[in-house]
Amino acid sequence: MGTEAERQDTRKAMAFDLFDILDERPEQTTYTVEEIKKIIRVYVKTADQK
């Protein structure tokens, strides 16, 4: 299952991945809750396809 340190590293990596996704569109400075949920859903669904 992994150690606590590995789980924390995974969470941090996910957060930075999401930052990168948001930074892809610097012209969009605000997001609705629904837009953020959609970004997270797509990220989770496609994360294992790398």
Buried (B, 14 or more C-beta within 10 A) or exposed (E): EEEEEEEEEEEEEBEEEBEEEBEEEEEEEEEEEEEEEEBEEEEEEEEEEE
